[in-house]
Amino acid sequence: LIMKEYDPWLAEGIYLFVDGISTAEADFSYSIPNIFTPNEDGKNDAFTPKIINMENWTLNIFNRWGINVALLNNEKDQWDGRYKNNKLSDGVYYYIFDAPQFSIIEKGFIQIFN
């Protein structure tokens, strides 16, 4: 690739030769919903965070007493609102999202409406 660049001080063109161009994309995103309805009606039945181009992330979900009721990660990326095979009650649950690759730790809440 040859580019011509004009330098007004020299009043002539300067030619640059570019041997190769390398780009690195670090585009990533995540979106964590704050409500879902695991009432088995086929709509919004699973809590599913949208994690794009991130590896080795974890999302721990806790009840109000601090018991870890779910762990999501690269292999298990959705939750059906159950703990030990029992449907959890309506209410607020808390999460900690950790993506060490990008130094992200986020805390928030999830509302379950059955």
Secondary structure, 3 states (H helix, E strand, C coil): CEEEEEECCCCEEEEEECCCCCCCCCCCEEECCCEECCCCCCCCCCECCEEECCCCCEEEEECCCCCEEEEEECCCCCECCEECCEECCCEEEEEEEEEHHHCEEEEEEEEECC
